[in-house]
Amino acid sequence: MEATSAFAIEYSRQAAIISVLEKNYFSWNFGNKPHLSGVIILMEAFVPPEPRTFEQVMLPHLDAAYNLACWLLRDPHDAEDSVQEACLRAHRAFDRFRGADGRAWLLTIVRNVCYSQLRQKNRVSGEVAFEDDLHGSTHDPADDNALAWQEMKSDLLQQGLEHLHAEYREVIVLHALEGLSYREIAGVAGIPIGTVMSRLSRARGKLKTELIALTEKGKR
């Protein structure tokens, strides 16, 4: 509940304290132009709440930050380093944070740190940069059973996700595992909502293909 403070107007002639709710009573009994000596005004004034600390805003989201970093980098040690670097950046910039929920803000910073590492690795390996249009149709035959892949064993799901491009792993992890909305993912990834939807559709289709292949391989 928001804190308030108050002050009041009192007319010394009647020694009456007059609040905003009692203005009609005053008008009826004392008129509209009383003497101004000994006046106390009763009014409520807003007292701003105590600002939340960095620890209060960010610490609850460290698991989500580490989870995203792990899926993007596929290395727990690199993920730990990336989350630590992201937290340092977030702490330095915390005075500029104006949101109600720090999760999307922290995940955005984690993503930027992870992709900086991925770009450095790609320059060494010569890997081609990701482009949505080069990765097939947005038609997803898995959409009729979009949640079926979630019922797979966790180790099989992990293997399937690891075969996907980082941008596809990202949208699946943020949407299916972390529960972010399309709008929140768009904010974290810095892409339009339409791109989020089409990329997620492609990612589901490719993940389904990978899971089927892994399941068939396990039966041999």
C-alpha positions in Angstrom: 0.0 0.0 0.0 1.4 3.4 -1.0 2.5 5.7 1.9 0.9 9.1 2.3 1.4 12.1 4.6 -1.1 14.8 5.5 -1.5 18.4 6.5 -4.6 20.4 7.5 -6.3 23.8 7.6 -7.9 24.9 10.9 -9.9 28.1 11.4 -9.0 29.4 14.9 -12.5 30.9 15.4 -14.1 27.5 15.5 -11.0 25.3 16.1 -12.3 23.0 13.4 -10.1 20.8 11.2 -11.4 20.8 7.6 -10.5 17.9 5.3 -11.4 17.6 1.6 -14.3 15.3 2.4 -15.7 17.8 4.9 -15.8 20.9 2.6 -19.5 20.8 2.2 -20.0 20.7 6.0 -17.8 23.8 6.3 -19.7 25.7 3.6 -23.0 25.0 5.2 -22.0 26.0 8.7 -19.4 28.7 8.3 -19.8 30.2 4.8 -17.3 30.5 2.0 -15.1 33.3 3.2 -13.8 32.7 6.8 -11.0 34.5 8.4 -7.6 33.2 7.4 -5.9 33.3 10.8 -4.9 29.9 12.4 -5.5 27.9 9.3 -4.4 24.2 8.9 -5.0 22.4 5.6 -5.8 18.6 5.5 -4.5 17.1 2.2 -3.0 13.8 1.3 0.5 14.0 -0.3 2.1 11.1 -2.2 5.2 9.7 -0.7 7.3 7.8 -3.3 8.2 4.2 -2.5 11.7 3.2 -1.7 13.6 2.3 -5.0 14.3 -1.3 -5.4 17.9 -2.4 -5.3 19.9 -4.2 -8.0 19.8 -7.4 -6.0 16.0 -7.3 -5.6 15.4 -6.7 -9.3 18.0 -8.9 -11.0 18.9 -11.8 -8.7 15.5 -13.6 -9.2 16.4 -13.9 -12.9 19.9 -15.4 -12.7 18.7 -18.9 -13.4 16.9 -17.7 -16.6 20.0 -15.8 -17.6 22.3 -18.8 -17.1 19.8 -21.1 -18.9 19.8 -18.8 -22.0 23.5 -18.5 -22.0 24.0 -22.3 -21.8 21.7 -22.9 -24.7 23.3 -20.2 -26.9 27.0 -21.0 -26.1 26.6 -24.8 -25.4 29.4 -24.6 -22.8 28.6 -24.2 -19.1 31.9 -22.4 -18.3 31.4 -19.9 -21.1 27.8 -19.4 -19.9 29.0 -18.6 -16.4 31.5 -16.1 -17.7 28.8 -14.5 -20.0 26.3 -14.2 -17.1 28.9 -12.6 -14.9 29.8 -10.1 -17.6 26.2 -9.4 -18.2 25.5 -8.8 -14.5 28.5 -6.4 -14.4 27.1 -4.5 -17.3 23.6 -4.5 -15.8 24.9 -3.2 -12.5 26.8 -0.3 -14.2 23.7 0.7 -16.1 21.1 0.0 -13.4 20.5 3.7 -12.7 19.0 3.9 -16.2 16.6 0.9 -15.7 13.0 2.0 -15.6 11.1 -1.2 -16.1 8.9 -3.1 -13.7 10.4 -6.5 -14.5 14.1 -6.9 -14.8 14.0 -10.3 -16.5 13.7 -9.2 -20.1 16.2 -6.4 -19.5 18.8 -8.8 -18.0 18.2 -11.4 -20.7 18.8 -8.8 -23.4 22.2 -8.0 -21.9 23.0 -11.7 -21.6 22.0 -12.3 -25.2 24.3 -9.4 -26.4 27.2 -10.8 -24.5 26.7 -14.3 -25.8 26.3 -13.2 -29.4 29.5 -11.2 -29.1 31.3 -14.4 -28.2 29.6 -16.3 -31.0 30.6 -13.7 -33.5 34.2 -14.0 -32.4 34.1 -17.8 -32.8 32.4 -17.5 -36.2 35.2 -15.2 -37.4 37.7 -17.9 -36.5 35.7 -20.8 -37.9 34.5 -18.9 -41.0 30.8 -19.7 -40.2 28.2 -17.8 -42.4 26.1 -15.3 -40.5 22.4 -16.4 -39.9 19.7 -15.1 -42.2 16.1 -16.1 -41.8 15.3 -16.2 -45.5 18.0 -18.8 -46.0 16.5 -21.3 -43.6 13.4 -22.6 -45.3 9.7 -22.0 -45.4 7.7 -20.7 -42.4 5.2 -23.6 -43.0 5.4 -25.9 -40.0 3.7 -29.3 -40.2 4.4 -29.6 -36.5 2.0 -26.7 -35.6 -0.9 -29.2 -35.4 1.0 -30.8 -32.5 3.2 -28.0 -31.5 3.7 -29.1 -27.9 4.4 -32.8 -28.7 8.2 -32.2 -28.8 8.1 -31.0 -25.2 7.1 -34.5 -24.1 10.4 -35.9 -25.3 13.0 -37.0 -22.8 15.1 -34.0 -21.7 18.4 -35.5 -23.0 16.8 -36.1 -26.4 15.4 -32.6 -26.4 18.8 -31.2 -25.5 20.5 -33.1 -28.4 17.8 -31.9 -30.8 18.2 -28.2 -29.7 22.0 -28.4 -30.0 21.7 -29.3 -33.7 19.8 -26.0 -34.3 21.3 -22.7 -35.2 21.7 -20.3 -32.2 18.8 -18.1 -33.4 16.5 -21.0 -33.4 17.6 -22.3 -30.1 17.1 -18.8 -28.7 13.4 -18.4 -29.6 12.5 -21.9 -28.5 14.2 -21.5 -25.1 12.8 -18.0 -24.5 9.2 -19.0 -25.5 8.8 -22.7 -24.5 11.2 -22.9 -21.5 11.3 -19.4 -20.1 7.7 -18.5 -21.0 8.3 -15.2 -22.7 5.6 -13.7 -24.9 6.3 -12.9 -28.6 6.5 -9.2 -27.6 9.0 -9.9 -24.9 11.1 -12.1 -27.2 11.1 -9.3 -29.8 12.4 -6.9 -27.2 15.1 -9.3 -26.0 16.3 -10.3 -29.6 15.8 -6.9 -31.1 13.6 -8.2 -34.0 10.0 -7.5 -35.1 7.2 -9.7 -33.6 6.5 -11.1 -37.1 10.1 -12.3 -37.3 9.8 -13.9 -33.9 6.7 -15.8 -35.0 8.1 -17.0 -38.3 11.5 -17.9 -36.7 9.7 -19.9 -34.0 7.7 -21.7 -36.6 10.8 -22.7 -38.5 12.6 -23.6 -35.3 9.7 -26.0 -34.3 9.8 -27.7 -37.6 13.5 -28.1 -37.6 13.5 -29.4 -34.0 10.8 -31.9 -34.9 13.0 -33.2 -37.8 16.0 -33.5 -35.5 14.0 -35.3 -32.8 12.6 -37.8 -35.3 16.1 -38.5 -36.7 17.5 -38.9 -33.1 14.6 -41.2 -32.2 15.0 -43.4 -35.3 18.8 -43.5 -34.6 18.1 -44.7 -31.0 15.9 -47.6 -32.3 18.8 -49.1 -34.3 
